[in-house]
Amino acid sequence: MKFRQVVIQLLIGLVLVSCGESEAPPVVAERKIWSLPIDVVKLEKLPVTYMSTGTVVSDQRIEVSSRSTGYIREILVHEGEEVKRGQILIKLDGADVEGAISQAEAVHKTATLSLKDANIDFQRFKDLYVKGNVSESQMRKIRLFRDSSQEALLKSKTALKTALSRREYIDISSQIRGVVVARHHREGDLATPGKSILTVEASQGLLFDTFVAESQISKIKRGDSVQVRIDALGLSLVAVVARVVPVGDPITRRYKVKVALPEQEGLLSGMFGRVHFVLESKESPVVPATAIIERGGLQGVFVINQTNRAHFRWLQLGVTTAGTVEVRSGLEGGERIIIAVNPAIGEGDIIKSSTPSVKDE
């Protein structure tokens, strides 16, 4: 019994002690009142762009070859050299050509003399025929010989003209202004018609080749203005869509688009770049760049609620243009935000007027 009474007394004591303790008051975070500029989020029509990578290419690529067979005596240019229109690039050995010209000239001279003799004989026999001293059969043979001589002279003239024209092909010149990109033969090699000796790309009229996804190709039209970024030069060019190839790759489902580039010093075929197409426009929220602040590695703005308290909101941002930033998600038009943020603002602080003064609550 005594043990039981002791236990009861201890329990009563514990209850009394616990009843005598008071709960600690909750800790209330200190809030500040800020006077900062506030503005309403506006909606603006912004372009919807599509980016694609590509390469600068020449719109004109010429394979320089000989129109006659001959050994290459000299190649006057190397890879990377710029050439002008009409500049001599290649010299062929002209011995065969000059020999053919000499032979054609000899044949032509013989044909000329032969026709001269035939005309003299024809005139003499004609006079004798009128006097009755030559038979009709003899006169017919003389006339036939004269006609054959005339035909032989005509053929010799054509052969000589052809031989002389080959002399023009001994020195091969460039048909365009451009850059030599490849040499396919060396001096001493045999040049034959249709077989390329040099490859020349035009330095004017450069294009930007890119491929566009099947889902976007219908929104791109010839004549559209685009922005092309050339990484090697670190600049952006305003260009125009020159051609849209209407046949797509059956594997990648992408379509080739050729963009005409403006004249630009240092721009070379083969350079890598990115092209930005404007597909359409849409209304999106925009905020001043000064409203953006980073908290915990995230970018966002302070939104002001109906009780004028500031709350940080993370945003997915888009393109920055003329001091404003596109908001792709996280904010709607008509909401109030701080447009000049102080890094010391805390979550839940009260924001009032735009006077830059701070006082404790």
C-alpha positions as CSV (number, residue, x, y, z in Angstrom):
1,M,0.0,0.0,0.0
2,K,2.8,2.4,0.9
3,F,4.5,1.8,-2.5
4,R,1.2,2.4,-4.3
5,Q,0.7,5.7,-2.5
6,V,4.2,6.8,-3.4
7,V,3.6,6.2,-7.1
8,I,0.3,8.1,-7.0
9,Q,2.0,11.1,-5.3
10,L,4.8,11.1,-8.0
11,L,2.3,11.1,-10.8
12,I,0.3,13.9,-9.3
13,G,3.5,15.9,-8.9
14,L,4.4,15.4,-12.6
15,V,1.0,16.6,-13.7
16,L,1.2,19.7,-11.6
17,V,4.6,20.5,-12.9
18,S,3.5,20.1,-16.5
19,C,0.4,22.2,-15.9
20,G,2.6,25.0,-14.5
21,E,4.8,25.3,-17.7
22,S,3.7,27.8,-20.3
23,E,4.1,27.4,-24.1
24,A,6.8,29.6,-25.9
25,P,5.3,32.2,-28.2
26,P,5.8,31.5,-31.9
27,V,8.7,33.4,-33.7
28,V,7.4,35.9,-36.1
29,A,9.8,36.8,-39.0
30,E,10.5,40.5,-39.2
31,R,9.1,42.2,-42.3
32,K,10.2,45.4,-43.9
33,I,8.4,48.0,-45.9
34,W,10.0,49.0,-49.2
35,S,9.2,51.9,-51.5
36,L,10.0,50.7,-54.9
37,P,8.7,51.2,-58.5
38,I,5.9,48.7,-59.4
39,D,4.4,48.1,-62.8
40,V,1.7,45.9,-64.4
41,V,2.9,43.1,-66.6
42,K,2.1,43.9,-70.3
43,L,1.4,41.6,-73.2
44,E,3.2,42.2,-76.5
45,K,3.2,40.6,-79.9
46,L,6.5,38.8,-80.2
47,P,7.9,36.8,-83.2
48,V,7.9,33.0,-83.0
49,T,11.3,31.9,-84.4
50,Y,12.8,28.6,-85.5
51,M,16.5,28.0,-85.5
52,S,18.4,25.7,-87.8
53,T,22.1,25.1,-88.3
54,G,23.8,25.1,-91.7
55,T,26.8,25.9,-93.9
56,V,27.9,28.7,-96.2
57,V,28.2,27.4,-99.8
58,S,28.9,28.9,-103.2
59,D,26.0,29.4,-105.5
60,Q,28.4,28.8,-108.5
61,R,30.9,26.0,-108.6
62,I,32.8,25.5,-111.9
63,E,34.9,22.5,-113.0
64,V,37.6,24.0,-115.2
65,S,38.6,21.5,-118.0
66,S,40.1,21.5,-121.5
67,R,38.1,21.3,-124.7
68,S,41.0,19.5,-126.5
69,T,43.5,16.8,-125.6
70,G,46.9,18.0,-124.7
71,Y,49.6,17.9,-122.0
72,I,49.4,20.5,-119.2
73,R,52.4,22.8,-119.5
74,E,51.7,25.1,-116.6
75,I,49.0,25.6,-113.9
76,L,49.2,29.2,-112.8
77,V,47.1,29.1,-109.6
78,H,47.0,27.2,-106.3
79,E,44.2,26.3,-103.8
80,G,42.9,29.2,-101.9
81,E,44.0,31.9,-104.5
82,E,41.4,34.4,-105.7
83,V,41.0,34.7,-109.5
84,K,39.3,37.2,-111.7
85,R,37.1,36.7,-114.6
86,G,39.2,36.2,-117.8
87,Q,42.4,35.4,-115.8
88,I,44.5,32.7,-117.4
89,L,44.6,29.6,-115.1
90,I,46.1,26.9,-117.2
91,K,48.5,26.7,-120.2
92,L,48.6,23.5,-122.3
93,D,51.3,22.3,-124.6
94,G,50.4,23.8,-128.0
95,A,52.7,21.7,-130.2
96,D,49.9,19.4,-131.4
97,V,47.6,22.3,-131.9
98,E,50.2,24.3,-133.9
99,G,50.9,21.2,-136.0
100,A,47.3,20.8,-136.8
101,I,47.0,24.4,-137.8
102,S,50.0,24.2,-140.1
103,Q,48.6,21.1,-141.7
104,A,45.2,22.8,-142.2
105,E,46.9,25.9,-143.7
106,A,48.8,23.7,-146.2
107,V,45.6,21.9,-147.3
108,H,43.8,25.2,-147.6
109,K,46.7,26.6,-149.7
110,T,46.6,23.6,-152.0
111,A,42.8,23.8,-152.4
112,T,43.1,27.5,-153.3
113,L,45.7,26.9,-156.0
114,S,43.7,23.9,-157.3
115,L,40.5,26.0,-157.6
116,K,42.5,28.7,-159.4
117,D,43.8,26.2,-162.0
118,A,40.3,24.7,-162.3
119,N,38.8,28.1,-163.0
120,I,41.4,28.9,-165.7
121,D,40.8,25.5,-167.4
122,F,37.1,26.0,-167.2
123,Q,37.2,29.4,-168.9
124,R,39.6,28.2,-171.7
125,F,37.4,25.1,-172.4
126,K,34.3,27.2,-172.3
127,D,35.7,29.4,-175.1
128,L,36.7,26.3,-177.1
129,Y,33.2,24.8,-176.6
130,V,31.6,27.9,-178.0
131,K,33.7,27.6,-181.1
132,G,32.9,23.9,-181.4
133,N,36.4,22.7,-180.8
134,V,35.5,20.8,-177.5
135,S,32.8,18.2,-177.1
136,E,30.0,18.5,-174.6
137,S,31.4,15.5,-172.7
138,Q,34.8,17.2,-172.2
139,M,33.1,20.4,-171.1
140,R,31.0,18.5,-168.5
141,K,34.2,16.9,-167.0
142,I,35.9,20.3,-166.8
143,R,32.8,21.8,-165.0
144,L,32.7,18.9,-162.6
145,F,36.5,19.3,-161.8
146,R,35.9,23.0,-161.0
147,D,32.9,22.3,-158.8
148,S,34.9,19.6,-156.9
149,S,37.8,22.1,-156.4
150,Q,35.3,24.7,-155.0
151,E,34.0,22.1,-152.5
152,A,37.5,21.1,-151.5
153,L,38.4,24.7,-150.8
154,L,35.2,25.1,-148.7
155,K,36.2,22.1,-146.6
156,S,39.7,23.3,-146.2
157,K,38.4,26.6,-144.9
158,T,36.3,24.9,-142.3
159,A,39.2,22.6,-141.2
160,L,41.5,25.6,-140.8
161,K,38.9,27.5,-138.8
162,T,38.5,24.6,-136.5
163,A,42.3,24.2,-136.1
164,L,42.7,27.9,-135.3
165,S,39.9,27.7,-132.7
166,R,41.8,25.1,-130.8
167,R,44.6,27.6,-130.3
168,E,42.2,29.5,-128.0
169,Y,42.0,26.4,-125.8
170,I,45.7,26.3,-125.2
171,D,45.3,29.0,-122.6
172,I,42.4,28.2,-120.3
173,S,40.9,31.2,-118.5
174,S,38.4,31.6,-115.6
175,Q,34.8,32.3,-116.5
176,I,34.0,33.8,-113.0
177,R,35.4,35.7,-110.2
178,G,36.1,33.3,-107.4
179,V,38.5,31.2,-105.4
180,V,40.4,28.1,-106.4
181,V,39.2,25.3,-104.1
182,A,40.9,22.2,-105.7
183,R,43.6,21.2,-108.1
184,H,42.9,17.8,-109.7
185,H,46.0,17.6,-112.0
186,R,49.7,18.5,-112.0
187,E,51.9,20.0,-114.7
188,G,52.8,17.3,-117.2
189,D,49.5,15.4,-116.9
190,L,47.4,14.8,-120.0
191,A,44.3,17.0,-120.2
192,T,41.3,15.5,-121.9
193,P,37.9,17.1,-122.7
194,G,35.5,17.0,-119.9
195,K,38.0,16.0,-117.2
196,S,38.3,18.6,-114.5
197,I,41.7,20.2,-113.9
198,L,40.7,22.9,-111.4
199,T,37.6,23.6,-109.3
200,V,36.7,27.3,-108.8
201,E,33.9,28.6,-106.6
202,A,32.4,32.0,-107.0
203,S,33.2,34.4,-104.2
204,Q,30.0,36.4,-104.9
205,G,26.5,35.1,-104.5
206,L,27.2,32.9,-101.4
207,L,24.3,30.9,-100.0
208,F,23.6,29.4,-96.6
209,D,22.4,25.8,-96.9
210,T,20.2,24.5,-94.0
211,F,17.6,21.8,-93.4
212,V,14.2,22.5,-91.9
213,A,11.9,20.1,-90.1
214,E,8.8,18.8,-91.9
215,S,6.5,20.4,-89.4
216,Q,7.9,23.9,-90.1
217,I,8.6,23.9,-93.8
218,S,5.1,25.2,-94.8
219,K,5.7,28.4,-92.8
220,I,8.9,29.3,-94.7
221,K,8.5,31.1,-98.0
222,R,10.8,32.4,-100.7
223,G,11.7,36.1,-100.0
224,D,11.3,35.8,-96.2
225,S,13.8,37.9,-94.3
226,V,16.0,35.9,-91.8
227,Q,18.9,36.4,-89.4
228,V,22.0,34.3,-90.1
229,R,24.6,34.0,-87.3
230,I,28.2,33.1,-88.5
231,D,30.1,31.8,-85.6
232,A,33.6,32.2,-87.1
233,L,33.1,35.9,-87.8
234,G,31.0,36.5,-84.6
235,L,28.3,38.5,-86.5
236,S,24.7,38.3,-87.6
237,L,23.6,39.0,-91.2
238,V,20.2,40.0,-92.5
239,A,19.6,37.5,-95.4
240,V,16.7,36.4,-97.6
241,V,15.3,33.0,-98.4
242,A,16.3,32.3,-102.0
243,R,15.0,28.8,-102.6
244,V,12.9,26.2,-100.8
245,V,13.6,22.7,-102.2
246,P,10.2,20.9,-102.2
247,V,11.6,17.4,-102.0
248,G,12.5,16.2,-98.5
249,D,14.8,13.5,-97.2
250,P,12.7,10.4,-96.7
251,I,14.8,9.3,-93.7
252,T,15.2,12.6,-91.7
253,R,12.0,14.2,-92.9
254,R,13.8,17.5,-93.4
255,Y,13.8,19.9,-96.4
256,K,16.7,21.9,-97.8
257,V,16.4,25.7,-97.7
258,K,18.9,28.0,-99.4
259,V,19.3,31.5,-98.0
260,A,21.0,34.3,-100.1
261,L,23.7,36.0,-98.0
262,P,24.8,39.6,-98.5
263,E,28.3,40.6,-99.5
264,Q,30.5,40.4,-96.4
265,E,34.3,40.6,-96.1
266,G,35.8,37.4,-94.7
267,L,32.7,35.3,-95.4
268,L,33.9,32.0,-96.9
269,S,32.4,28.9,-98.3
270,G,32.3,26.1,-95.7
271,M,31.7,28.3,-92.6
272,F,29.2,27.1,-90.0
273,G,26.3,29.2,-88.8
274,R,22.8,29.3,-87.5
275,V,19.7,30.8,-89.2
276,H,16.6,32.1,-87.4
277,F,13.3,32.0,-89.3
278,V,10.3,34.1,-88.1
279,L,7.4,31.7,-88.4
280,E,4.5,33.7,-86.8
281,S,3.8,36.1,-83.9
282,K,2.1,35.5,-80.6
283,E,1.2,37.6,-77.5
284,S,3.5,37.0,-74.6
285,P,4.2,38.7,-71.2
286,V,7.2,40.9,-71.2
287,V,9.0,42.4,-68.2
288,P,11.9,45.0,-67.9
289,A,15.3,43.4,-67.6
290,T,15.8,45.4,-64.4
291,A,13.0,43.4,-62.8
292,I,14.9,40.1,-63.1
293,I,16.7,38.8,-60.0
294,E,18.4,35.5,-59.2
295,R,17.5,33.6,-56.1
296,G,18.9,30.2,-55.3
297,G,20.2,29.8,-58.9
298,L,16.8,30.6,-60.4
299,Q,15.8,33.7,-62.3
300,G,12.5,35.3,-61.6
301,V,10.7,38.4,-60.4
302,F,9.0,39.6,-57.2
303,V,5.2,39.6,-57.7
304,I,3.1,41.9,-55.5
305,N,-0.1,40.3,-54.2
306,Q,-3.4,42.0,-53.1
307,T,-1.9,42.8,-49.7
308,N,1.1,44.4,-51.2
309,R,3.5,41.7,-50.1
310,A,6.3,40.6,-52.4
311,H,6.7,36.9,-53.3
312,F,9.5,35.6,-55.5
313,R,8.4,33.7,-58.5
314,W,10.6,31.6,-60.8
315,L,10.1,32.3,-64.5
316,Q,11.0,30.6,-67.8
317,L,12.5,33.4,-69.8
318,G,12.9,33.9,-73.5
319,V,14.5,36.5,-75.8
320,T,15.8,39.8,-74.5
321,T,15.0,42.7,-76.8
322,A,15.5,46.4,-76.2
323,G,15.7,46.2,-72.4
324,T,12.7,43.9,-72.1
325,V,12.6,40.1,-71.5
326,E,10.0,37.6,-72.9
327,V,8.4,35.4,-70.3
328,R,7.5,32.0,-71.7
329,S,5.9,30.7,-68.5
330,G,5.3,31.7,-64.9
331,L,3.7,35.1,-65.3
332,E,0.5,36.5,-66.8
333,G,-0.5,39.8,-68.1
334,G,-2.0,42.2,-65.6
335,E,0.0,41.0,-62.6
336,R,2.0,43.5,-60.6
337,I,5.8,43.2,-60.2
338,I,8.7,45.2,-58.9
339,I,10.5,46.7,-61.8
340,A,13.7,47.8,-60.0
341,V,14.7,45.1,-57.5
342,N,16.7,45.6,-54.4
343,P,18.7,42.4,-53.6
344,A,17.8,42.8,-49.9
345,I,14.1,42.3,-50.4
346,G,12.8,39.3,-48.3
347,E,9.9,37.0,-49.0
348,G,6.7,38.6,-47.8
349,D,8.1,42.1,-47.4
350,I,5.6,44.9,-48.0
351,I,6.0,47.1,-51.1
352,K,4.5,50.5,-51.3
353,S,5.3,53.6,-53.3
354,S,8.2,54.1,-55.7
355,T,10.2,56.4,-53.3
356,P,13.6,54.6,-52.7
357,S,13.5,54.6,-48.9
358,V,13.4,51.7,-46.4
359,K,12.1,51.6,-42.8
360,D,11.6,48.8,-40.4
361,E,8.1,47.6,-39.5
